[in-house]
Amino acid sequence: MNSNEELSLREILYTLYKWKKYILLGFIALAGLTFFLQQSTSTKENIYKATSQIRIQGIFYIPSFIRDIGVDIKPIKFDVEAEEKKVISEENLKTALSILGWELTSQNISKVRNSIRISSSSRQNIISIEAYSQSPLEAKDIANAVAEAYVRNSTTWFLKAVDSSLEFLKASSIELGSRLKDTYSELGRLSEKTGIINPDVQLSYEIRRIKEINEKISEIDSKISTIEELFSAISRAPDQTKRILSNPETIFMKDGIPESKEAIETIKKYIGKLIAVDESIAETYKKYTELEKKRDELLLKFSEKHPAIAEIDKQTTQMFDDVLVKARITLAKLKTERKKAELEIQEAREKIKQISSNISEYYYLANNVDILSRILENYSNALLELKMNSAMLRGIAEVYRSATVPTEPVRKNFRNLIISLLVAGAGSILIAFMLESLDTRFKTPEDIVLSVKVPIAGIIYKSNKVKDAVSDIRYIDKLLYEKIRSIRINLVLSAYSRNLKILVCSSLPEEGKTFVSYNLATSFAEVGFNTALLDLNLRHNYISTKFQIQDEKSFIHYLEKTKSLEDIKYKIKDNLDLYGLAPNISVSPDIISSRAFSEFIKDLSNKHEIIISDSPPLLIPDILPAVKLFDIVLIVYDASRTGARTLRRIVNSLREAGAKDMKIVANKVEPELKSFYYYPYHNRYIKKYYYEEGK
């Protein structure tokens, strides 16, 4: 099968699953209507029904047991479907013909098969055999003969199944052991090649490492600035000095710095800052103060030309020369240390890139190791159970209730029933494809990207656990928390700088933009980013209402220049501040187009590393004039109800408004729709980690 055929089959199965409720309702309605019409036009005939029942004892057949292997080995149970097939098998029907004393022909086998109907009860381990015939005696004889034939054959089938299953399990265990060994080797080679051991922990470590190094660079830059400021203040040629001091290799070249005695007073002004940069200068300055004290004492007795005073002046000049030399040495060390820190940041970014590019393959192999290990364990348990069952062999089945001669006829028409089911099946499927043709929603993430030319930043499945958009999902739905976390990592990795201004919007109301805004801001804050959450939904400011923002905390006062940022911020938690609007304040949406609002966003960016803004739906174009102020526009798309045409119109509006970078978050995706997941093995691993193991 080529790739196009595979895609077509996937779309067909997806359509049938999506409209399953309508298919079921249509099937029931069409089947009932078709059967009623056929029954009302068909001729009546007298048919008699006789029923015989078989009860299965404590030991059952193995084929049903084998079908569970590799998924979950459970205690042996009554397999309804497998036993029903055995009752109407050709081998059992031949035995029944022998009991009836009929000739063994294909016509007689077909006659018996067409005259019986099988039903069962897994709770009581009972199989019912209903035989239909125009002769009541023949109906009774057929039902009893088929039941007796099943009882005779059941022991033989069980022993054959045990032998076959034992051989199968032995061969499969050897093959699985080999595959598990190969998969372990592949995982080991990948880990050795890429250095991936625990991707989540390693990514968090590298991001934290980059933050710490940046803080270190800021501290180094402050010290460098202090030293360069001193040399610039005492230099005869500041431009030449700045150029020479910019490189550790040229720091000790002549650069227009005068002798220290000409710059002693200037150096004294900076001595406190220099000591903060290099503590060893403190000792030199201490000696200088002692000499100054001694010089003042000598001046009380002698003139400045006295040899002792001249010697002190000479020592003082030498000390300040030493200060300048130490400053140069410290400056060279700081610049070298800064270059080393920049290389460490580059190394950490390369590590993040390497882990991200190999994370899918790592999770795929790790998931395979887990699955193969469980299957191999199940096979071992199955071998033990099979041996125990074969040793405990006793009566497999018995006739629980024999058929009696029926006295009243029944109406039965298999042909009408089959036709009704076929018509209902075809009709209900046709209904599903008609509904699908009228559905304008996207089917897969690839469809979204191809249609609107905007990348997917993340996918959030539909969860019934979250009742409030402003709630801490970390303790409500851990898998949903991981989805928000992955969106945050994607935004950080795709950004050109550490400071980010993110506008979260949607086409229609209630698509989840407030939920994404709040939880994405919380996620950034939890990993140490200084984050601002800005509530720009002026018509329905849910976040501000939830946190009960008062009039004095409304950001409109900052736009009016009556309050500072510190006055209007509302601290939600560490690293997360809310800037909102009191519900009782009526504000014109035109403030978003004002120069004061642009300055407000700029000031917020200077104060915070991350700005996340919750906006009104874009079908109300209040926010469009401010789109160009943000680095990333995050479009929250409700995959369960929003049409493709609506999303395309909104994306075009954002492009025309000057959006710099757009990304889409597919929200409210049904968990069962695997086509909406980029990394099925990754998602399966996360789900198992948090829910099956209770972590």
Secondary structure, DSSP 8 states (H G I E B T S, - for coil): --HHHHHHHHHHHHHHHHTHHHHHHHHHHHHHHHHHHHHHHS----EEEEEEEEEE-S---SHHHHHHTTT--------HHHHHHHHTSHHHHHHHHHHHT----HHHHHHHHHHEEEEEETTTTEEEEEEEESSHHHHHHHHHHHHHHHHHHHHHHHHHHHHHHHHHHHHHHHHHHHHHHHHHHHHHHHHHHH--S-HHHHHHHHHHHHHHHHHHHHHHHHHHHHHHHHHHHH-SSHHHHHHHHTSGGGTTS--S---HHHHHHHHHHHHHHHHHH-THHHHHHHHHHHHHHHHHHHHTTS-TTSHHHHHHHHHHHHHHHHHHHHHHHHHHHHHHHHHHHHHHHHHHHHHHHHHHHHHHHHHHHHHHHHHHHHHHHHHHHHHHHHHHHHHT----EEEEE------SEE---HHHHHHHHHHHHHHHHHHHHHHHHH--S-SSHHHHHHHH---EEEEEE--SS---SSS-GGGT-HHHHHHHHHHHHHHHHH-SSS-EEEEEEESSTTSSHHHHHHHHHHHHHHTT--EEEEE--SSS-HHHHHTT--GGG-THHHHTTSS-HHHH-EEEETTEEEE---TT----GGGGGSHHHHHHHHHHHHH-SEEEEE---TTSTTSGGGGGG-SEEEEEEETTT--HHHHHHHHHHHHHHT-S-EEEEEEEE-TT-GGG-S-HHHHHHHHIIIIIS--
